[in-house]
Amino acid sequence: MIFTFVVLTYNHQAFIIEHLESIKYQIEKFGFEREFQLIVADDSSRDFTVQYASRWLQMNRHLFVDSEILQSQENLGTCKNFTRTWGLIRGKHFKITAGDDIYSCENLFDAYEELQQFQLICAIPLILRDSIIQKSIGTILSMCASYVINQKRDYLSELKGVSVTNTPNTIYSRDVIESQEILDFINEFSVTEDFPMHVKLAELMHPVRRKLLQKTLVYYRRTKNSTYLIKNEKFIHDKIEVLKYLRDIEKRPIRKFIISSRIHVYRKSNSLFSALANLSRFEFIFRCVLSLIEILKTYRKFSVDLLRHQRHFDNIKKAAADFQADPNS
């Protein structure tokens, strides 16, 4: 009955207490008859992230049967910081998140009951920007479309085309982190851990049973310091290398050609070229048109009370501020 929370941090001083308070909320609100483990993996932050997390843990250690803060003298990169936690995870169920995201007011643990039937479950994200919870209609529609048009395809074929998920709102069965091959493959990259992980698990665990969950597990924070912005060159390089891998293992010439078009798009910054040269996007749009009614039905099932989620975040933010202001913390 142990559930493991893993927190990946890098210069998250401004957000880490909010994140940890959202974990505390989940435990106190929904965590009955469970025990909890906390692992904070810091990738050589240059601010007070580790000190803040340590202070919070001193005050809240009673919430966990096991807790640990991993530090690093050098910047390992997102991928190695991600995978070095795998061997420490004790729980059958676990969630790995970045230290700037926030757990929602939904019952996180209920979602894991469905992992008896599925290996991968993706929930719908809400965006957290400047302390405001927002609904991204484009993102949600794209995820619904991806789910509808790809649910009858094997997962590896889906990833060779256009596949839309949200990593903070994705949960996995334990056999993913028990695979040395998946771990080694992720470690070949620098800052993009999710795409290579999905590719390798799709290759090794065929067929991957997956489901789209009609609720939000995590608020995905977007800031000017997001990895895909501040490490854009490494991010693009990782994406291209994964696409090259997908191209190399593909046997059908036409599919190789389509994947190659995606690689060329990533290498170019011209938006008009990207729009015209990405054959995968045209294929995705064509499939969406054929399944438009079902896509819209799936989208309408996602009903979100933004005010409820905003109130939850405001309470988390206040709890974090109160902790920071407490001279005993």
Secondary structure by P-SEA (a helix, b strand, c coil): cbbbbbbbbccccccaaaaaaaaaaaaacccccccbbbbbbbcccccaaaaaaaaaaaaccccccbbbbbbbcccccaaaaaaccccccccccccccccccccccccccccccccccccbbbbbbbbbcccbbbbcaaaaaaaaaaaaacccccaaaaaacbbbbbcccccccccccccaaaaaaaacccccccaaaaaaaaaccccbbbbbbcccccccccccccccccaaaaaaaaaaaaaaaaaaacccaaaaaaaaaaaaaaacccaaaaacccaaaaaaaaaaaaaaaaaaaaaaacccaaaaaaaaaaaaaaaaaaaaacccc
